[in-house]
Amino acid sequence: MSAAAYLDRQAAADAVLAYAEALDARDWAAFRALFTNEIRLDYGAIGSVVGPISADEWTARCRSLEGFAATAHRLHNIRAHVDGDGARASSIVDAAHFVEIGGEMRMGDLIGRYSHDLVRDGGWKIAGVTLSVSGYPAGRAAFEAVFTAARANHAERQAR
């Protein structure tokens, strides 16, 4: 593999890492900048969006993560495959979500796989994301409970 091909593949993988970093940092401008104007999502594994959505709408929906005290989307085993002006990157995600419930910090987490489809557009832009779930280390009920609490926190903050 040439140095240029290696660097191109690494740049695609870096876009995937930037996705997780922007989510956890709540850097919505950086998050939005990662995408093409319309993206294809499949977050059906967690009961969320399946199908095309504007990047602006996806960014707005992800702002509900502000209801958590913290999140940590840890990615590893990232593999990017470049084919001309397109790329597909796969990774394992270990996503921990923390929220206070009844005065106690609770965690809901999942382990799964991300598949990101990217296109070259002045750099790599994300055109699609699929999340599959392998399991919920703290249990599915804990995951659902922290998301319910975080959505309520976010709605309360928005109402102020």
C-alpha positions in Angstrom: 0.0 0.0 0.0 1.3 3.4 -0.9 1.8 6.1 1.7 -0.9 8.2 0.0 -3.4 5.3 0.2 -2.6 4.7 3.8 -3.1 8.4 4.7 -6.4 8.5 2.8 -7.6 5.5 4.7 -6.5 7.0 8.0 -8.3 10.3 7.1 -11.6 8.3 6.7 -11.0 6.6 10.0 -10.3 10.0 11.6 -13.8 11.2 10.5 -15.3 8.3 12.4 -13.3 9.1 15.5 -14.4 12.8 15.1 -18.0 11.6 15.2 -17.6 10.1 18.7 -15.4 12.9 19.9 -17.9 15.6 18.9 -20.8 13.7 20.5 -19.0 13.4 23.8 -17.7 17.0 23.7 -21.2 18.3 22.7 -19.5 20.2 19.9 -22.5 20.5 17.7 -20.8 22.7 15.0 -18.0 20.2 14.6 -20.6 17.3 14.7 -22.7 18.9 11.9 -19.6 19.6 9.8 -18.8 15.9 9.6 -21.8 15.1 7.4 -23.2 15.5 3.9 -26.4 17.5 3.8 -28.5 14.3 3.9 -27.5 11.1 5.6 -28.8 7.6 5.8 -29.2 6.3 9.3 -30.0 2.9 10.8 -30.3 3.3 14.5 -33.2 0.9 14.6 -31.3 -1.4 16.9 -32.0 1.1 19.7 -35.4 2.2 18.5 -34.3 5.4 16.8 -34.1 6.7 13.2 -34.0 4.4 10.2 -33.8 6.1 6.8 -32.7 9.4 5.3 -32.5 12.4 7.5 -31.0 15.9 7.0 -27.7 16.4 8.8 -29.2 19.4 10.5 -32.1 17.3 11.9 -29.7 14.6 13.1 -27.5 17.1 14.8 -30.6 18.6 16.5 -31.8 15.1 17.7 -28.3 14.3 19.1 -28.5 17.4 21.2 -30.7 15.3 23.5 -27.4 13.9 24.8 -27.1 17.2 26.7 -29.5 15.5 29.2 -26.7 13.2 30.3 -24.1 14.2 32.9 -21.6 12.6 30.5 -21.2 10.1 27.7 -18.2 8.2 26.5 -18.3 6.7 22.9 -15.1 4.6 22.8 -14.2 3.3 19.4 -11.7 0.6 18.6 -10.8 -1.9 15.9 -11.5 0.8 13.3 -11.1 -0.4 9.7 -11.5 1.9 6.7 -11.7 0.7 3.1 -11.4 3.4 0.4 -12.7 2.9 -3.1 -12.2 6.0 -5.1 -14.3 8.8 -3.7 -16.2 6.5 -1.3 -15.2 4.7 1.9 -16.7 2.4 4.5 -15.4 2.4 8.0 -16.4 -0.2 10.6 -15.6 0.0 14.3 -16.5 -1.5 17.6 -18.3 1.0 19.9 -18.5 0.8 23.7 -20.9 3.6 24.6 -21.4 4.6 28.2 -24.1 7.1 29.2 -24.2 8.6 32.7 -27.2 10.4 34.3 -28.3 11.2 37.8 -31.5 9.4 38.9 -32.8 9.9 42.4 -29.5 11.5 43.6 -27.4 8.6 42.3 -25.3 8.5 39.2 -26.5 5.7 36.9 -24.9 4.2 33.8 -26.5 2.7 30.7 -24.1 1.2 28.2 -24.0 -0.7 25.0 -21.4 -2.5 23.0 -21.9 -2.8 19.3 -20.6 -1.9 15.8 -20.7 1.2 13.8 -20.6 1.2 10.0 -20.0 4.6 8.5 -20.3 5.3 4.8 -18.2 8.3 3.7 -17.8 10.3 0.5 -14.9 12.5 -0.5 -16.1 16.2 -0.5 -13.1 18.4 0.3 -12.2 15.8 2.9 -14.2 12.8 4.1 -17.9 13.4 4.9 -20.2 10.9 6.6 -23.1 10.0 4.3 -24.5 7.1 6.4 -24.3 5.5 9.8 -25.5 2.1 11.0 -25.4 1.0 14.6 -25.8 -2.6 15.5 -25.9 -3.8 19.1 -24.0 -6.8 20.5 -25.2 -6.3 24.1 -25.9 -4.1 27.1 -23.4 -4.8 29.8 -25.5 -3.2 32.5 -28.7 -4.6 31.0 -31.2 -3.3 28.5 -33.4 -1.9 31.3 -30.6 0.2 32.6 -29.9 1.5 29.1 -33.6 2.4 28.6 -33.8 4.0 32.1 -30.9 6.4 31.6 -32.1 7.4 28.2 -35.6 8.1 29.6 -34.1 10.2 32.4 -31.7 12.1 30.0 -34.6 12.9 27.6 -36.6 14.3 30.5 -33.5 16.4 31.7 -33.1 17.7 28.2 -36.8 18.6 27.8 -36.7 20.4 31.1 -33.6 22.4 30.1 -35.2 23.3 26.8 -38.4 24.5 28.6 -36.5 27.0 30.7 
